[in-house]
Amino acid sequence: MAVARVYANPDDLTAYTGQPAPADATRLLTRASQMLDSQVLRACWYVADPTTGMPTDSLVLAAFRDAACAQVEWWQELGDSTGAAGVGWGGVKIGSVDLSRSVTSVSGSDSPARQIAPQVWDALQAPDLTPDRFRLGAVTQA
């Protein structure tokens, strides 16, 4: 089984957000890295260390770090990192407030927590990530 790549640590998250990292920062950063790997980075070109799979270019590694931190920050703003908040209820009424959601939304896959944070795209499209370092959405065969 391959070792999961984790692109940031709690200190990186603190530096990125300017706020103390939450108690479960390591878990969140691991999940964010896994999500980025499966939804974004698997379709990108960059030079990786054959042993660890981590980017060898320091600018690419820094962009991945910032992307993982941006995803965790997004989850912190949403108050949901799993998509669970997007599951379940069809309608709720409390006083004059009436909220509704399709009852077919049972998986949470359409939840904002399962979306890629806008700042992730900013990190991965930085001007210094030139095509010789990183290509977003480029799938190649060796």
Order of alpha helices (4+ residues) and beta strands (2+ residues): alpha-alpha-beta-alpha-beta-beta-alpha-beta
